[in-house]
């Protein structure tokens, strides 16, 4: 299982990015196989400028570090990161609340994908904000974009308010109680669909009739 974190906050190493990494850490701890890599915390050894943790590890992308290239469709580093995020099993997408919605920085990154560009991924949504009255922004504004890109979004997004940012792990733990079982189920459904070809498709090298449902 591979997790990618994408944070669209104009401020590098933001508290929003910290919450997103905490979510990824909770998911990794609950869902990974024994001995699999985790997600490093901000500033941890091995966390490079691109946010890559190294071969075989999870991926963390702080878009503030790529702000000057976001609108360059030919930028090689962003093209590489775009492909790596799309290849992940779980994508944690995070943004602070700007004008009751997510940031243009995050939108610019997501716009690099074509239709169904994130198909096959399970998206986990995270937003932070100063007022609980904007808590529906994660569902009303961010969820539809990820669904449009083909992601499965099985759980309600996590919205962390300014007071909760003092102890983000507590907010993540409360959210995880109901979210992780739903995410686990979505991952299992993806694995099952990968194991069986679509209805009517003949397995390569199999001369019999196409598989049919009973």
PyMOL CGO cylinders between C-alpha atoms (Angstrom):
from pymol import cmd
from pymol.cgo import CYLINDER

trace = [
    CYLINDER, 0.00, 0.00, 0.00, 1.32, 3.42, -0.97, 0.3, 1, 1, 1, 1, 1, 1,
    CYLINDER, 1.32, 3.42, -0.97, 0.05, 6.72, 0.41, 0.3, 1, 1, 1, 1, 1, 1,
    CYLINDER, 0.05, 6.72, 0.41, 0.55, 10.12, -1.23, 0.3, 1, 1, 1, 1, 1, 1,
    CYLINDER, 0.55, 10.12, -1.23, -0.04, 13.41, 0.57, 0.3, 1, 1, 1, 1, 1, 1,
    CYLINDER, -0.04, 13.41, 0.57, -0.71, 16.60, -1.42, 0.3, 1, 1, 1, 1, 1, 1,
    CYLINDER, -0.71, 16.60, -1.42, -1.07, 19.88, 0.47, 0.3, 1, 1, 1, 1, 1, 1,
    CYLINDER, -1.07, 19.88, 0.47, -2.10, 23.10, -1.26, 0.3, 1, 1, 1, 1, 1, 1,
    CYLINDER, -2.10, 23.10, -1.26, -1.10, 25.73, 1.27, 0.3, 1, 1, 1, 1, 1, 1,
    CYLINDER, -1.10, 25.73, 1.27, 0.92, 28.74, 0.03, 0.3, 1, 1, 1, 1, 1, 1,
    CYLINDER, 0.92, 28.74, 0.03, 2.93, 28.60, 3.26, 0.3, 1, 1, 1, 1, 1, 1,
    CYLINDER, 2.93, 28.60, 3.26, 5.65, 25.90, 3.28, 0.3, 1, 1, 1, 1, 1, 1,
    CYLINDER, 5.65, 25.90, 3.28, 5.60, 23.36, 6.11, 0.3, 1, 1, 1, 1, 1, 1,
    CYLINDER, 5.60, 23.36, 6.11, 2.21, 24.66, 7.20, 0.3, 1, 1, 1, 1, 1, 1,
    CYLINDER, 2.21, 24.66, 7.20, 0.03, 23.36, 9.99, 0.3, 1, 1, 1, 1, 1, 1,
    CYLINDER, 0.03, 23.36, 9.99, -2.34, 22.06, 7.30, 0.3, 1, 1, 1, 1, 1, 1,
    CYLINDER, -2.34, 22.06, 7.30, 0.51, 19.97, 5.91, 0.3, 1, 1, 1, 1, 1, 1,
    CYLINDER, 0.51, 19.97, 5.91, 1.21, 18.72, 9.42, 0.3, 1, 1, 1, 1, 1, 1,
    CYLINDER, 1.21, 18.72, 9.42, -2.40, 17.59, 9.81, 0.3, 1, 1, 1, 1, 1, 1,
    CYLINDER, -2.40, 17.59, 9.81, -2.28, 15.84, 6.43, 0.3, 1, 1, 1, 1, 1, 1,
    CYLINDER, -2.28, 15.84, 6.43, 0.88, 13.99, 7.46, 0.3, 1, 1, 1, 1, 1, 1,
    CYLINDER, 0.88, 13.99, 7.46, -0.78, 13.01, 10.75, 0.3, 1, 1, 1, 1, 1, 1,
    CYLINDER, -0.78, 13.01, 10.75, -3.72, 11.59, 8.80, 0.3, 1, 1, 1, 1, 1, 1,
    CYLINDER, -3.72, 11.59, 8.80, -1.35, 9.67, 6.53, 0.3, 1, 1, 1, 1, 1, 1,
    CYLINDER, -1.35, 9.67, 6.53, 0.49, 8.35, 9.57, 0.3, 1, 1, 1, 1, 1, 1,
    CYLINDER, 0.49, 8.35, 9.57, -2.76, 7.16, 11.15, 0.3, 1, 1, 1, 1, 1, 1,
    CYLINDER, -2.76, 7.16, 11.15, -3.77, 5.44, 7.92, 0.3, 1, 1, 1, 1, 1, 1,
    CYLINDER, -3.77, 5.44, 7.92, -0.37, 3.86, 7.49, 0.3, 1, 1, 1, 1, 1, 1,
    CYLINDER, -0.37, 3.86, 7.49, -0.37, 2.55, 11.04, 0.3, 1, 1, 1, 1, 1, 1,
    CYLINDER, -0.37, 2.55, 11.04, -3.87, 1.12, 10.77, 0.3, 1, 1, 1, 1, 1, 1,
    CYLINDER, -3.87, 1.12, 10.77, -3.71, -0.30, 7.25, 0.3, 1, 1, 1, 1, 1, 1,
    CYLINDER, -3.71, -0.30, 7.25, -0.14, -1.21, 6.39, 0.3, 1, 1, 1, 1, 1, 1,
    CYLINDER, -0.14, -1.21, 6.39, 1.35, -4.66, 6.45, 0.3, 1, 1, 1, 1, 1, 1,
    CYLINDER, 1.35, -4.66, 6.45, 4.02, -5.36, 9.10, 0.3, 1, 1, 1, 1, 1, 1,
    CYLINDER, 4.02, -5.36, 9.10, 7.37, -3.90, 8.09, 0.3, 1, 1, 1, 1, 1, 1,
    CYLINDER, 7.37, -3.90, 8.09, 5.94, -1.55, 5.48, 0.3, 1, 1, 1, 1, 1, 1,
    CYLINDER, 5.94, -1.55, 5.48, 7.21, 2.06, 5.43, 0.3, 1, 1, 1, 1, 1, 1,
    CYLINDER, 7.21, 2.06, 5.43, 5.44, 4.90, 7.19, 0.3, 1, 1, 1, 1, 1, 1,
    CYLINDER, 5.44, 4.90, 7.19, 5.12, 8.60, 6.45, 0.3, 1, 1, 1, 1, 1, 1,
    CYLINDER, 5.12, 8.60, 6.45, 7.79, 10.89, 7.88, 0.3, 1, 1, 1, 1, 1, 1,
    CYLINDER, 7.79, 10.89, 7.88, 6.83, 13.94, 9.90, 0.3, 1, 1, 1, 1, 1, 1,
    CYLINDER, 6.83, 13.94, 9.90, 7.75, 17.43, 8.64, 0.3, 1, 1, 1, 1, 1, 1,
    CYLINDER, 7.75, 17.43, 8.64, 11.50, 17.94, 8.76, 0.3, 1, 1, 1, 1, 1, 1,
    CYLINDER, 11.50, 17.94, 8.76, 12.21, 14.27, 9.39, 0.3, 1, 1, 1, 1, 1, 1,
    CYLINDER, 12.21, 14.27, 9.39, 15.41, 12.79, 7.92, 0.3, 1, 1, 1, 1, 1, 1,
    CYLINDER, 15.41, 12.79, 7.92, 14.98, 11.73, 4.31, 0.3, 1, 1, 1, 1, 1, 1,
    CYLINDER, 14.98, 11.73, 4.31, 12.22, 14.22, 3.51, 0.3, 1, 1, 1, 1, 1, 1,
    CYLINDER, 12.22, 14.22, 3.51, 13.63, 16.06, 0.51, 0.3, 1, 1, 1, 1, 1, 1,
    CYLINDER, 13.63, 16.06, 0.51, 12.57, 19.25, -1.20, 0.3, 1, 1, 1, 1, 1, 1,
    CYLINDER, 12.57, 19.25, -1.20, 10.07, 17.38, -3.35, 0.3, 1, 1, 1, 1, 1, 1,
    CYLINDER, 10.07, 17.38, -3.35, 8.63, 15.62, -0.32, 0.3, 1, 1, 1, 1, 1, 1,
    CYLINDER, 8.63, 15.62, -0.32, 9.70, 12.20, -1.57, 0.3, 1, 1, 1, 1, 1, 1,
    CYLINDER, 9.70, 12.20, -1.57, 10.69, 9.83, 1.21, 0.3, 1, 1, 1, 1, 1, 1,
    CYLINDER, 10.69, 9.83, 1.21, 12.70, 7.50, -0.94, 0.3, 1, 1, 1, 1, 1, 1,
    CYLINDER, 12.70, 7.50, -0.94, 12.19, 4.37, -3.00, 0.3, 1, 1, 1, 1, 1, 1,
    CYLINDER, 12.19, 4.37, -3.00, 9.34, 2.22, -1.76, 0.3, 1, 1, 1, 1, 1, 1,
    CYLINDER, 9.34, 2.22, -1.76, 8.20, 4.75, 0.87, 0.3, 1, 1, 1, 1, 1, 1,
    CYLINDER, 8.20, 4.75, 0.87, 5.14, 6.96, 0.90, 0.3, 1, 1, 1, 1, 1, 1,
    CYLINDER, 5.14, 6.96, 0.90, 5.09, 10.37, -0.78, 0.3, 1, 1, 1, 1, 1, 1,
    CYLINDER, 5.09, 10.37, -0.78, 4.47, 13.83, 0.69, 0.3, 1, 1, 1, 1, 1, 1,
    CYLINDER, 4.47, 13.83, 0.69, 4.11, 16.82, -1.65, 0.3, 1, 1, 1, 1, 1, 1,
    CYLINDER, 4.11, 16.82, -1.65, 4.02, 20.35, -0.21, 0.3, 1, 1, 1, 1, 1, 1,
    CYLINDER, 4.02, 20.35, -0.21, 2.86, 22.43, -3.17, 0.3, 1, 1, 1, 1, 1, 1,
    CYLINDER, 2.86, 22.43, -3.17, 4.29, 25.62, -1.65, 0.3, 1, 1, 1, 1, 1, 1,
    CYLINDER, 4.29, 25.62, -1.65, 7.68, 24.27, -2.70, 0.3, 1, 1, 1, 1, 1, 1,
    CYLINDER, 7.68, 24.27, -2.70, 6.51, 24.12, -6.33, 0.3, 1, 1, 1, 1, 1, 1,
    CYLINDER, 6.51, 24.12, -6.33, 4.52, 27.35, -6.55, 0.3, 1, 1, 1, 1, 1, 1,
    CYLINDER, 4.52, 27.35, -6.55, 6.58, 28.85, -9.36, 0.3, 1, 1, 1, 1, 1, 1,
    CYLINDER, 6.58, 28.85, -9.36, 6.02, 25.80, -11.57, 0.3, 1, 1, 1, 1, 1, 1,
    CYLINDER, 6.02, 25.80, -11.57, 2.36, 25.00, -10.97, 0.3, 1, 1, 1, 1, 1, 1,
    CYLINDER, 2.36, 25.00, -10.97, 1.19, 26.65, -14.18, 0.3, 1, 1, 1, 1, 1, 1,
    CYLINDER, 1.19, 26.65, -14.18, 3.94, 25.19, -16.33, 0.3, 1, 1, 1, 1, 1, 1,
    CYLINDER, 3.94, 25.19, -16.33, 2.46, 22.05, -17.92, 0.3, 1, 1, 1, 1, 1, 1,
    CYLINDER, 2.46, 22.05, -17.92, 5.91, 20.96, -19.10, 0.3, 1, 1, 1, 1, 1, 1,
    CYLINDER, 5.91, 20.96, -19.10, 7.60, 21.11, -15.68, 0.3, 1, 1, 1, 1, 1, 1,
    CYLINDER, 7.60, 21.11, -15.68, 9.34, 17.75, -15.29, 0.3, 1, 1, 1, 1, 1, 1,
    CYLINDER, 9.34, 17.75, -15.29, 9.35, 17.59, -11.51, 0.3, 1, 1, 1, 1, 1, 1,
    CYLINDER, 9.35, 17.59, -11.51, 5.63, 18.32, -11.22, 0.3, 1, 1, 1, 1, 1, 1,
    CYLINDER, 5.63, 18.32, -11.22, 4.89, 15.88, -14.05, 0.3, 1, 1, 1, 1, 1, 1,
    CYLINDER, 4.89, 15.88, -14.05, 6.79, 13.22, -12.12, 0.3, 1, 1, 1, 1, 1, 1,
    CYLINDER, 6.79, 13.22, -12.12, 4.95, 14.01, -8.88, 0.3, 1, 1, 1, 1, 1, 1,
    CYLINDER, 4.95, 14.01, -8.88, 1.61, 14.06, -10.68, 0.3, 1, 1, 1, 1, 1, 1,
    CYLINDER, 1.61, 14.06, -10.68, 2.27, 10.55, -11.98, 0.3, 1, 1, 1, 1, 1, 1,
    CYLINDER, 2.27, 10.55, -11.98, 3.46, 9.29, -8.59, 0.3, 1, 1, 1, 1, 1, 1,
    CYLINDER, 3.46, 9.29, -8.59, 0.38, 10.64, -6.82, 0.3, 1, 1, 1, 1, 1, 1,
    CYLINDER, 0.38, 10.64, -6.82, -1.88, 8.96, -9.40, 0.3, 1, 1, 1, 1, 1, 1,
    CYLINDER, -1.88, 8.96, -9.40, -0.06, 5.66, -8.82, 0.3, 1, 1, 1, 1, 1, 1,
    CYLINDER, -0.06, 5.66, -8.82, -0.74, 5.71, -5.07, 0.3, 1, 1, 1, 1, 1, 1,
    CYLINDER, -0.74, 5.71, -5.07, -3.41, 3.59, -3.41, 0.3, 1, 1, 1, 1, 1, 1,
    CYLINDER, -3.41, 3.59, -3.41, -4.48, 6.39, -1.04, 0.3, 1, 1, 1, 1, 1, 1,
    CYLINDER, -4.48, 6.39, -1.04, -4.20, 10.12, -1.76, 0.3, 1, 1, 1, 1, 1, 1,
    CYLINDER, -4.20, 10.12, -1.76, -4.54, 12.51, 1.19, 0.3, 1, 1, 1, 1, 1, 1,
    CYLINDER, -4.54, 12.51, 1.19, -5.57, 15.88, -0.29, 0.3, 1, 1, 1, 1, 1, 1,
    CYLINDER, -5.57, 15.88, -0.29, -5.29, 18.85, 2.06, 0.3, 1, 1, 1, 1, 1, 1,
    CYLINDER, -5.29, 18.85, 2.06, -5.97, 22.57, 1.93, 0.3, 1, 1, 1, 1, 1, 1,
    CYLINDER, -5.97, 22.57, 1.93, -6.63, 25.48, 4.27, 0.3, 1, 1, 1, 1, 1, 1,
    CYLINDER, -6.63, 25.48, 4.27, -9.98, 27.22, 3.85, 0.3, 1, 1, 1, 1, 1, 1,
    CYLINDER, -9.98, 27.22, 3.85, -9.77, 30.23, 1.51, 0.3, 1, 1, 1, 1, 1, 1,
    CYLINDER, -9.77, 30.23, 1.51, -13.02, 32.14, 0.92, 0.3, 1, 1, 1, 1, 1, 1,
    CYLINDER, -13.02, 32.14, 0.92, -15.06, 29.17, 2.16, 0.3, 1, 1, 1, 1, 1, 1,
    CYLINDER, -15.06, 29.17, 2.16, -13.35, 26.82, -0.34, 0.3, 1, 1, 1, 1, 1, 1,
    CYLINDER, -13.35, 26.82, -0.34, -9.98, 25.20, -1.03, 0.3, 1, 1, 1, 1, 1, 1,
    CYLINDER, -9.98, 25.20, -1.03, -6.98, 27.05, -2.46, 0.3, 1, 1, 1, 1, 1, 1,
    CYLINDER, -6.98, 27.05, -2.46, -6.23, 27.91, -6.06, 0.3, 1, 1, 1, 1, 1, 1,
    CYLINDER, -6.23, 27.91, -6.06, -2.84, 26.31, -5.53, 0.3, 1, 1, 1, 1, 1, 1,
    CYLINDER, -2.84, 26.31, -5.53, -4.45, 22.93, -4.93, 0.3, 1, 1, 1, 1, 1, 1,
    CYLINDER, -4.45, 22.93, -4.93, -6.82, 23.46, -7.86, 0.3, 1, 1, 1, 1, 1, 1,
    CYLINDER, -6.82, 23.46, -7.86, -3.88, 24.22, -10.15, 0.3, 1, 1, 1, 1, 1, 1,
    CYLINDER, -3.88, 24.22, -10.15, -2.25, 20.92, -9.22, 0.3, 1, 1, 1, 1, 1, 1,
    CYLINDER, -2.25, 20.92, -9.22, -5.46, 18.91, -9.64, 0.3, 1, 1, 1, 1, 1, 1,
    CYLINDER, -5.46, 18.91, -9.64, -6.05, 20.57, -13.02, 0.3, 1, 1, 1, 1, 1, 1,
    CYLINDER, -6.05, 20.57, -13.02, -2.92, 18.84, -14.30, 0.3, 1, 1, 1, 1, 1, 1,
    CYLINDER, -2.92, 18.84, -14.30, -4.95, 15.60, -14.44, 0.3, 1, 1, 1, 1, 1, 1,
    CYLINDER, -4.95, 15.60, -14.44, -7.23, 14.67, -17.28, 0.3, 1, 1, 1, 1, 1, 1,
    CYLINDER, -7.23, 14.67, -17.28, -10.60, 13.04, -16.83, 0.3, 1, 1, 1, 1, 1, 1,
    CYLINDER, -10.60, 13.04, -16.83, -10.40, 10.08, -14.44, 0.3, 1, 1, 1, 1, 1, 1,
    CYLINDER, -10.40, 10.08, -14.44, -6.74, 10.96, -13.88, 0.3, 1, 1, 1, 1, 1, 1,
    CYLINDER, -6.74, 10.96, -13.88, -6.94, 9.66, -10.30, 0.3, 1, 1, 1, 1, 1, 1,
    CYLINDER, -6.94, 9.66, -10.30, -9.05, 6.60, -11.08, 0.3, 1, 1, 1, 1, 1, 1,
    CYLINDER, -9.05, 6.60, -11.08, -8.07, 3.66, -8.92, 0.3, 1, 1, 1, 1, 1, 1,
    CYLINDER, -8.07, 3.66, -8.92, -7.11, 5.80, -5.93, 0.3, 1, 1, 1, 1, 1, 1,
    CYLINDER, -7.11, 5.80, -5.93, -8.90, 6.23, -2.63, 0.3, 1, 1, 1, 1, 1, 1,
    CYLINDER, -8.90, 6.23, -2.63, -9.01, 9.92, -1.72, 0.3, 1, 1, 1, 1, 1, 1,
    CYLINDER, -9.01, 9.92, -1.72, -8.96, 11.20, 1.85, 0.3, 1, 1, 1, 1, 1, 1,
    CYLINDER, -8.96, 11.20, 1.85, -9.92, 14.85, 2.23, 0.3, 1, 1, 1, 1, 1, 1,
    CYLINDER, -9.92, 14.85, 2.23, -8.50, 17.28, 4.80, 0.3, 1, 1, 1, 1, 1, 1,
    CYLINDER, -8.50, 17.28, 4.80, -9.21, 20.96, 5.32, 0.3, 1, 1, 1, 1, 1, 1,
    CYLINDER, -9.21, 20.96, 5.32, -8.31, 23.41, 8.07, 0.3, 1, 1, 1, 1, 1, 1,
    CYLINDER, -8.31, 23.41, 8.07, -9.96, 26.68, 8.95, 0.3, 1, 1, 1, 1, 1, 1,
    CYLINDER, -9.96, 26.68, 8.95, -10.51, 29.30, 11.58, 0.3, 1, 1, 1, 1, 1, 1,
    CYLINDER, -10.51, 29.30, 11.58, -14.27, 28.82, 11.85, 0.3, 1, 1, 1, 1, 1, 1,
    CYLINDER, -14.27, 28.82, 11.85, -16.36, 25.66, 12.20, 0.3, 1, 1, 1, 1, 1, 1,
    CYLINDER, -16.36, 25.66, 12.20, -19.04, 27.28, 10.05, 0.3, 1, 1, 1, 1, 1, 1,
    CYLINDER, -19.04, 27.28, 10.05, -16.93, 26.45, 6.99, 0.3, 1, 1, 1, 1, 1, 1,
    CYLINDER, -16.93, 26.45, 6.99, -16.63, 22.78, 7.88, 0.3, 1, 1, 1, 1, 1, 1,
    CYLINDER, -16.63, 22.78, 7.88, -18.87, 21.68, 5.01, 0.3, 1, 1, 1, 1, 1, 1,
    CYLINDER, -18.87, 21.68, 5.01, -16.38, 23.12, 2.50, 0.3, 1, 1, 1, 1, 1, 1,
    CYLINDER, -16.38, 23.12, 2.50, -14.51, 19.83, 2.52, 0.3, 1, 1, 1, 1, 1, 1,
    CYLINDER, -14.51, 19.83, 2.52, -17.65, 18.00, 1.35, 0.3, 1, 1, 1, 1, 1, 1,
    CYLINDER, -17.65, 18.00, 1.35, -19.30, 20.65, -0.79, 0.3, 1, 1, 1, 1, 1, 1,
    CYLINDER, -19.30, 20.65, -0.79, -16.23, 21.91, -2.68, 0.3, 1, 1, 1, 1, 1, 1,
    CYLINDER, -16.23, 21.91, -2.68, -13.34, 19.45, -2.40, 0.3, 1, 1, 1, 1, 1, 1,
    CYLINDER, -13.34, 19.45, -2.40, -15.14, 16.10, -2.66, 0.3, 1, 1, 1, 1, 1, 1,
    CYLINDER, -15.14, 16.10, -2.66, -16.75, 16.78, -6.08, 0.3, 1, 1, 1, 1, 1, 1,
    CYLINDER, -16.75, 16.78, -6.08, -13.36, 17.54, -7.67, 0.3, 1, 1, 1, 1, 1, 1,
    CYLINDER, -13.36, 17.54, -7.67, -11.83, 14.26, -6.51, 0.3, 1, 1, 1, 1, 1, 1,
    CYLINDER, -11.83, 14.26, -6.51, -14.91, 12.33, -7.62, 0.3, 1, 1, 1, 1, 1, 1,
    CYLINDER, -14.91, 12.33, -7.62, -14.69, 14.04, -11.02, 0.3, 1, 1, 1, 1, 1, 1,
    CYLINDER, -14.69, 14.04, -11.02, -11.08, 12.86, -11.30, 0.3, 1, 1, 1, 1, 1, 1,
    CYLINDER, -11.08, 12.86, -11.30, -12.16, 9.26, -10.67, 0.3, 1, 1, 1, 1, 1, 1,
    CYLINDER, -12.16, 9.26, -10.67, -11.12, 8.83, -7.03, 0.3, 1, 1, 1, 1, 1, 1,
    CYLINDER, -11.12, 8.83, -7.03, -13.22, 6.84, -4.60, 0.3, 1, 1, 1, 1, 1, 1,
    CYLINDER, -13.22, 6.84, -4.60, -14.03, 9.00, -1.56, 0.3, 1, 1, 1, 1, 1, 1,
    CYLINDER, -14.03, 9.00, -1.56, -15.48, 6.59, 1.02, 0.3, 1, 1, 1, 1, 1, 1,
    CYLINDER, -15.48, 6.59, 1.02, -15.23, 8.65, 4.21, 0.3, 1, 1, 1, 1, 1, 1,
    CYLINDER, -15.23, 8.65, 4.21, -16.26, 12.11, 5.29, 0.3, 1, 1, 1, 1, 1, 1,
    CYLINDER, -16.26, 12.11, 5.29, -13.46, 14.62, 5.08, 0.3, 1, 1, 1, 1, 1, 1,
    CYLINDER, -13.46, 14.62, 5.08, -11.61, 15.84, 8.15, 0.3, 1, 1, 1, 1, 1, 1,
    CYLINDER, -11.61, 15.84, 8.15, -12.07, 19.53, 8.98, 0.3, 1, 1, 1, 1, 1, 1,
    CYLINDER, -12.07, 19.53, 8.98, -9.76, 20.85, 11.69, 0.3, 1, 1, 1, 1, 1, 1,
    CYLINDER, -9.76, 20.85, 11.69, -10.50, 24.24, 13.24, 0.3, 1, 1, 1, 1, 1, 1,
    CYLINDER, -10.50, 24.24, 13.24, -7.99, 26.72, 14.62, 0.3, 1, 1, 1, 1, 1, 1,
    CYLINDER, -7.99, 26.72, 14.62, -8.38, 25.63, 18.28, 0.3, 1, 1, 1, 1, 1, 1,
    CYLINDER, -8.38, 25.63, 18.28, -7.96, 21.97, 17.29, 0.3, 1, 1, 1, 1, 1, 1,
    CYLINDER, -7.96, 21.97, 17.29, -4.68, 22.70, 15.51, 0.3, 1, 1, 1, 1, 1, 1,
    CYLINDER, -4.68, 22.70, 15.51, -3.01, 22.89, 18.91, 0.3, 1, 1, 1, 1, 1, 1,
    CYLINDER, -3.01, 22.89, 18.91, -3.58, 19.13, 19.27, 0.3, 1, 1, 1, 1, 1, 1,
    CYLINDER, -3.58, 19.13, 19.27, -4.19, 17.80, 15.75, 0.3, 1, 1, 1, 1, 1, 1,
    CYLINDER, -4.19, 17.80, 15.75, -3.59, 14.17, 16.73, 0.3, 1, 1, 1, 1, 1, 1,
    CYLINDER, -3.59, 14.17, 16.73, -6.73, 14.24, 18.86, 0.3, 1, 1, 1, 1, 1, 1,
    CYLINDER, -6.73, 14.24, 18.86, -8.83, 15.52, 15.94, 0.3, 1, 1, 1, 1, 1, 1,
    CYLINDER, -8.83, 15.52, 15.94, -7.32, 12.91, 13.63, 0.3, 1, 1, 1, 1, 1, 1,
    CYLINDER, -7.32, 12.91, 13.63, -8.02, 10.12, 16.13, 0.3, 1, 1, 1, 1, 1, 1,
    CYLINDER, -8.02, 10.12, 16.13, -11.69, 11.12, 16.45, 0.3, 1, 1, 1, 1, 1, 1,
    CYLINDER, -11.69, 11.12, 16.45, -12.08, 11.20, 12.67, 0.3, 1, 1, 1, 1, 1, 1,
    CYLINDER, -12.08, 11.20, 12.67, -10.22, 7.91, 12.19, 0.3, 1, 1, 1, 1, 1, 1,
    CYLINDER, -10.22, 7.91, 12.19, -12.65, 5.94, 14.37, 0.3, 1, 1, 1, 1, 1, 1,
    CYLINDER, -12.65, 5.94, 14.37, -15.32, 5.99, 11.67, 0.3, 1, 1, 1, 1, 1, 1,
    CYLINDER, -15.32, 5.99, 11.67, -13.20, 6.81, 8.61, 0.3, 1, 1, 1, 1, 1, 1,
    CYLINDER, -13.20, 6.81, 8.61, -10.62, 4.02, 8.67, 0.3, 1, 1, 1, 1, 1, 1,
    CYLINDER, -10.62, 4.02, 8.67, -13.12, 1.12, 8.41, 0.3, 1, 1, 1, 1, 1, 1,
    CYLINDER, -13.12, 1.12, 8.41, -14.70, 2.81, 5.37, 0.3, 1, 1, 1, 1, 1, 1,
    CYLINDER, -14.70, 2.81, 5.37, -11.29, 3.40, 3.78, 0.3, 1, 1, 1, 1, 1, 1,
    CYLINDER, -11.29, 3.40, 3.78, -10.27, -0.19, 4.48, 0.3, 1, 1, 1, 1, 1, 1,
    CYLINDER, -10.27, -0.19, 4.48, -13.43, -1.39, 2.75, 0.3, 1, 1, 1, 1, 1, 1,
    CYLINDER, -13.43, -1.39, 2.75, -12.77, 0.78, -0.30, 0.3, 1, 1, 1, 1, 1, 1,
    CYLINDER, -12.77, 0.78, -0.30, -9.23, -0.56, -0.59, 0.3, 1, 1, 1, 1, 1, 1,
    CYLINDER, -9.23, -0.56, -0.59, -10.53, -4.13, -0.38, 0.3, 1, 1, 1, 1, 1, 1,
    CYLINDER, -10.53, -4.13, -0.38, -13.06, -3.37, -3.13, 0.3, 1, 1, 1, 1, 1, 1,
    CYLINDER, -13.06, -3.37, -3.13, -10.30, -1.99, -5.35, 0.3, 1, 1, 1, 1, 1, 1,
    CYLINDER, -10.30, -1.99, -5.35, -8.18, -5.08, -4.75, 0.3, 1, 1, 1, 1, 1, 1,
    CYLINDER, -8.18, -5.08, -4.75, -11.12, -7.33, -5.60, 0.3, 1, 1, 1, 1, 1, 1,
    CYLINDER, -11.12, -7.33, -5.60, -11.82, -5.45, -8.82, 0.3, 1, 1, 1, 1, 1, 1,
    CYLINDER, -11.82, -5.45, -8.82, -8.15, -5.71, -9.80, 0.3, 1, 1, 1, 1, 1, 1,
    CYLINDER, -8.15, -5.71, -9.80, -8.24, -9.47, -9.24, 0.3, 1, 1, 1, 1, 1, 1,
    CYLINDER, -8.24, -9.47, -9.24, -11.15, -10.05, -11.62, 0.3, 1, 1, 1, 1, 1, 1,
    CYLINDER, -11.15, -10.05, -11.62, -11.45, -8.75, -15.20, 0.3, 1, 1, 1, 1, 1, 1,
    CYLINDER, -11.45, -8.75, -15.20, -14.59, -6.88, -16.29, 0.3, 1, 1, 1, 1, 1, 1,
    CYLINDER, -14.59, -6.88, -16.29, -17.66, -8.95, -17.18, 0.3, 1, 1, 1, 1, 1, 1,
    CYLINDER, -17.66, -8.95, -17.18, -17.21, -10.56, -20.58, 0.3, 1, 1, 1, 1, 1, 1,
    CYLINDER, -17.21, -10.56, -20.58, -13.43, -10.13, -20.71, 0.3, 1, 1, 1, 1, 1, 1,
    CYLINDER, -13.43, -10.13, -20.71, -11.53, -13.30, -21.48, 0.3, 1, 1, 1, 1, 1, 1,
    CYLINDER, -11.53, -13.30, -21.48, -8.39, -13.88, -19.42, 0.3, 1, 1, 1, 1, 1, 1,
    CYLINDER, -8.39, -13.88, -19.42, -5.21, -13.79, -21.44, 0.3, 1, 1, 1, 1, 1, 1,
    CYLINDER, -5.21, -13.79, -21.44, -4.28, -17.28, -22.54, 0.3, 1, 1, 1, 1, 1, 1,
    CYLINDER, -4.28, -17.28, -22.54, -7.69, -18.68, -21.53, 0.3, 1, 1, 1, 1, 1, 1,
    CYLINDER, -7.69, -18.68, -21.53, -9.62, -20.29, -24.39, 0.3, 1, 1, 1, 1, 1, 1,
    CYLINDER, -9.62, -20.29, -24.39, -12.85, -20.84, -22.50, 0.3, 1, 1, 1, 1, 1, 1,
    CYLINDER, -12.85, -20.84, -22.50, -15.94, -18.72, -22.26, 0.3, 1, 1, 1, 1, 1, 1,
    CYLINDER, -15.94, -18.72, -22.26, -15.83, -15.27, -20.68, 0.3, 1, 1, 1, 1, 1, 1,
    CYLINDER, -15.83, -15.27, -20.68, -16.41, -15.11, -16.93, 0.3, 1, 1, 1, 1, 1, 1,
    CYLINDER, -16.41, -15.11, -16.93, -20.05, -14.52, -16.07, 0.3, 1, 1, 1, 1, 1, 1,
    CYLINDER, -20.05, -14.52, -16.07, -21.77, -13.77, -12.82, 0.3, 1, 1, 1, 1, 1, 1,
    CYLINDER, -21.77, -13.77, -12.82, -23.90, -16.58, -11.45, 0.3, 1, 1, 1, 1, 1, 1,
]
cmd.load_cgo(trace, "trace")
